[in-house]
Amino acid sequence: MLILLPICRNLLSFVRGTCRWYIDAQQKTDESLPSILSHLHKTNGLWLNPIQSNSTIPLYVAFTTIPGLTGVIITLALILMITSSMEQIRRSYFEVFWYTHHLFVIYFAGLVIHGIAGLVRGQTAESLKKNNPKKCAHHPTQWGQNSSHPYCESWKWVLAPIILYAFERALRIWRSCQKVVMHPSRVLEIQMCKAGFSMEIGQYVFLNCPAISYLEWHPFTLTSAPEENYFSVHIRVAGDWTETLIDTLQQPNSLMPRMMVDGPFGTASEDVFQYEVAMLVGAGIGVTPFASVLKSIWYKLQRGDQELQTRKIYFYWVCRETGSFAWFKHLLSSLEQEMEGSGRANFLSYHLYLTGWNRSMVGHAALHFQKSTDMVTGLRQKTSFGRPMWNNEFSAVAAAHPRSVVGVFLCGPEQLAKTLRKYCSQHSSLDPRNVQFYFNKENF
């Protein structure tokens, strides 16, 4: 009954925004639990329902009765959905994950039919007068001969969530594309009309391109700010769907294919401005949610927003190749100029780390170290080679803000999440009046 609720993203976003509950629609749950419960249910069903004769084979009953056959179908569908949800399959073979999960239609159809035979039902004092399970257990040869057995009512338990999910799917709206920009390293920016579209910083949408696949919906973080008159996403090649989309848009004189949008949905990045101090950590294309945050800051500083509670932002971006910096450096350059002009040059402290480097690149950087701008990005902040020393970074932030609550936001791999979560715990003071680090991770 409840299995559909976590994927009703619009409902969760509404509840989170209205009641201010912290609900993460992508929060990881124990995916093995439904499978374990279904196996226990099937085993108990075969054990508790007595056979009608000594020659009856349980396996034969499982495939020749309505409860048995639908139970097998439900279990197989559930196993396929759970195994295709593994991290490696979901990241590397998204199409397998996506199409396999459409077996939920078969799953719920089987669930509705599963109880038609009336093997198990809730008992009341009135129903026990006509159908007593203890008496029935001693007369298996007479099963099916009583035409007055109660009708199946299990469909009532799944009807409400099915209607809710159907309404969720109906909310998907059509949008028209406004502009397409191709950045270095094959990073595609799509800007779309904002008419009737309301968003907050760090939210994400699901995109569908019917010209490629009508069933595939892929999540992308919004990189535009709420103050802009359009909404945008940045897409890099990460699978067949994104590669086909980018190749289609790169063709000369090609018409822009129609795009469908579902969302936006809230994530942890919405809470950045609730902290006096924030640490934003992006890995590769994982920087996209923070593009929206930094753009919104730029607009707030331009109009002199007095309600801006955040006093300091530390921004860390870890990238493998130099081309990845290109599409983002214009925003950082604008922020540098705006903050200097408004007298808040110390508001943003950003650090760029390049992990895919060689000796010649380092030597070239050393020769140009005295220049006022970085030779990789052209920004005033120099690019570091390698990975951040997180223990030192957390120590520096804790020393600079000894009595602040610091929000740590990450969009990146799970290994980095474990590292940051560990240092958040290590560097948080036991005294609640002193510095406290709170970790938030972006999930799809």
Order of alpha helices (4+ residues) and beta strands (2+ residues): alpha-alpha-alpha-alpha-alpha-alpha-alpha-alpha-alpha-alpha-beta-beta-beta-beta-beta-beta-alpha-beta-beta-alpha-beta-alpha-beta-alpha-beta-alpha-beta-alpha-beta
